[in-house]
């Protein structure tokens, strides 16, 4: 629910941003310098980590955090390709092996014509977000990412990042597709937890990471007794 809420907020803001007539004209005319300035503006308005803008073929026109990176062909990426077909797309991604982020893509459309481009906006799943989730559900949470070798890396955690937490997250990630209702228990630093894992995927459906929720067994049992 927390992740879905952030996605709705990011996508809603992006849809509003791309409706600006001046912005649409810049993208249609591929005015790169002005489009780069607009990517900075979008980051500020959307509270995004970074923003990418492509043309109608999915060719990168501007990326807010890498201004010199242009002309990459992204039309084959499901996130961008989905938006080029006229609908919003969303999913998760990994950067630098352990940086887990949410991404939304919305088409840039001039009324009466096909999309002239796509705006992609991202937000990172970081320690601040993990702390917000913990406060909301009264349980610890560990978000993880898979690097290019498939190894699990902790992206954000309210339980720390030591070897015990990493091992527990890895074991539970393997059970993320287990039957709903299964509640395995794990022991971390002498504390027993009920745990449940879920997988996060790219827009194309490829597993890219996930999260594990940990609820201290004593806390859960005390709650039941009360």
N, C-alpha and C positions, 0 to 999 in steps of 0.2 A: 504493500500500500504506500509506503514511503517512496519507493522508487517510482511507482506509477504516478504519484502526485507530482514528483519532480519532472517526469516526462511530460505530463499535461501542461505544466507551467511553462516549460521550455518551448514546447511545440506551439502553444498559444501565443507566446510572445514573438516567436519566429514568424508565424502566419501574419501577425499584425505588421511586423517590420517589412516584410517583402511586398506589402500592398502599396508602399509609397511610390507614386508615379515617377519621381526623380530617380529613385533607386532602380526601378524596373528599366528605365531608359538607359542608365549607365551600364547595366548588365547586357541589355540587348545590343548596345553599341560597343561592348567589350572595352570600356575605358578603364584600363587596369589601375592607374594611379588613384583615380577617384573611387574605384571599387575597393581598393585596399583601405582607403580612409573609411569607407562604409563598413568594412569588416571590423575595424576598431570600434566604430560607433555601435555596431550590433553587440559586440562583447559587453560594452558598458550597459546598454539597455536591457539585455537579456540576462545579465549576471552569468555569462558563459565563461568557460575556461579558454576556449578558442573558437573561432568561426572560419569556415571555408565557404567560398563562393565559386561555383562553376558556371560554364556556359551551357548552351542547349545540347551539347554533345558530351557533357560531363568533364570537359577539360578545365583544369584548375585555373582560375583567374586571380584568386587572392586567398591567402591564409594568414590570419591575424598574428599568429605567433611565429611564423616563418615567412616574412615579407618577400624574400628572394625565391621562395619555392613557387614556381608557376609551371603551367603547361603539362602537369601530370594528367594522364588520362584516367579518370575515375568512373567513367560511364559503366564499366563492368562490375563495379562494387555494388552489391545489392542495395545498400543504403541510398546511394545516389541514383542508381538505376530506377529504383522504386519511385522516387520523387520525380524523375524525368517523365515517368508515365502518368504523372498528374496527381498522385496521391502522396500524403505524408508517410514517412518511413521512420522507424526507430530501431535501436538495438544498442548493444554494448561493444566496447572495443578495449584493446590494451595497447599502451604506448610505453616504450622503454622497459619492457618485460613485466613491470609490476604496477604500472599506473592504469587503474581500471576507470573507465569513463562511460557515461551515458551519452548517446548521440541521437539527435533528431534531424531529419532532412525534410524540407518543405520546398515545393516547386515555386519558382518565380514566374508568374504568369501575367502577361498583358492581356486584358479582356479580349476575347474573340480569337486568340491565337494559342498555339502550343506553348509549353513552358520555354522560356528563354534562358533558363538556368536553374540552379538549385542552391539553396542556402543550408549549410550544415552547421549546427550549433552543438556544443558539448558541455557537460559538467562532470567534474571528477568525483568519483566515490572516494572520499578522503576521511581522515580521522574526525573531522568536524561533523560530517554526515553520520558516521558510525556512532558518535556520541549522542546525536539527536535521536537516532533509532533506539539506542539503549534507554534513553530517558523516556521514550514513548512506549516501550514494550516491557520495561523492567527486566530485561535479559541482556546478556552480552552478545555481541555479534562480531564475526570475522568475515570480511570480504576478501576474496582471493582472485588472482588472475593466473592464466596459463601463459608461460613464455613460449617462444618459438619452438622450443624442444618439448613442450608439453608439461614442463615441471611447474608445480604449484608455487606461487609467490604470494605472500600476504600483501594486500593492497591497503587495507585499513582494518584496525582491530581495537576492541575495547578490552581485550585480554592480554595484550602485549604481542610480541613477535618472536618469542624465543622458540627453541626447538620443540618443546612440548606442545605449544599451540600449533605450530606448523604440522607436526605429526598427526595431531588430532584432526585438524582441518583436512589433511590429505586423506586420512582414513574415512572420514565422513563424506568427503566429496565423492568417493567411490560408491557411496550408498545413496547418492542424491536422487537416484531414480527408483529407490525402494518404495514399497507400497505406502500410500498415504496413511498416516496413523502410526507407523513404526516410530518408536522413540528410543533409539540406542542411547546408552550411557557411556560416558568417557570420563577418565580421571586426569585432571591437569593440576600439577603442583599440589597434590593431596586432596583436591576438591572434586567431588563427583558431580557431573552435569548430565541432565537430559539434553539431547541435541537433535537438531534437524537441519538438513542441508538442502539447498536448491541450486540449480544451475542457471547461469545467465548466458545468453546467446547473442551472436551478431544479428543484424537485420536479416541475413540469409539463413539463420538457423544453426550456425556452427557454434558449439560450446566454446566459450572464451574465458569463463570464470564462474564465480558463484558466491554463495555466502552460507555460513553456518550460524545458526542461533543456538546459544548455550544458556540453559537455565539451571542454576545450582539446585541439586536434588533436595537439599535441606530447605531451601527457600520454597520450592514447589510444594513439598509435603506440608510445610507450615501453613502455606496458603490454603491447601485443601482442608486441613484441620480447622482453620478459622472459618 
